[in-house]
Amino acid sequence: MTSRDPLPLRPWGATRMTRFAGDGRPAYASVELNPDTQVARYFDVDGRLIRAGKHGTNKPQTVSQPTGGSKDGENPAPLDDVNVTQYVPD
């Protein structure tokens, strides 16, 4: 930057930033990856699982959803099942 260059503009988002209220330390003591779900699990200093508070936790549920098939009755197209993953509360 030379002395003739204008000062860089401050990004709009930076004008809305405030200081973080926390003390900077994480709320967990350790984290591990669940080998079945590939989701991180957070533990406190006593080794207890930390829940997500008001966000809750979810588990995946696979639902079969039939698609296709014409309804003309004379030459119906075959149905095609699609598996859809939904997340339901624990």
C-alpha positions, -999 to +999 in steps of 0.1 A: +000+000+000+014+033-010+008+067+007-015+076-022-038+046-019-071+053-002-077+035+031-095+002+026-132+003+033-145-015+063-168-044+053-204-039+061-206-070+083-177-058+105-199-027+114-224-051+130-199-071+151-197-070+188-174-086+214-182-122+222-198-126+256-181-159+264-147-164+281-132-179+249-130-215+263-151-242+247-181-257+267-167-292+262-136-311+274-133-336+246-149-345+213-150-378+193-165-389+160-194-414+162-183-442+138-219-451+129-233-416+122-201-397+114-213-370+137-191-354+164-201-361+200-190-336+227-182-346+263-178-326+295-148-330+319-166-360+336-170-378+303-208-372+301-223-365+267-233-328+262-267-323+247-274-295+223-297-277+247-327-261+231-316-274+197-321-310+208-306-340+191-319-360+161-316-395+147-318-404+111-348-423+099-351-438+063-385-436+047-394-453+014-412-429-009-428-444-040-424-423-071-434-426-107-462-447-120-488-433-144-524-434-134-539-441-168-548-476-158-541-491-192-503-491-193-492-481-158-455-473-155-437-492-128-433-476-094-399-465-084-391-465-046-368-438-034-353-439+001-354-405+018-336-398+051-356-377+076-343-366+110-366-371+139-360-360+176-345-386+199 
